[in-house]
């Protein structure tokens, strides 16, 4: 599982950041997407689910590619 999480959170041979932080960031953002989407569906505010998905995608892209 740890190797899979390293693969998802890093597109380089060696991470320039703390790998534990990257995995934590991925888990927290994924939970926020799932739980936030479920909550927004429950209250019937469907338009904001797209916003959550866009923000999640942006955060994952930033984590994987914006490493300096």
Secondary structure, DSSP 8 states (H G I E B T S, - for coil): -HHHHHHHH--SSS-SS-HHHHHHHHHHHHHHHHHHHHHHHHHT-THHHHHHHHHHHHHHHHHHH---
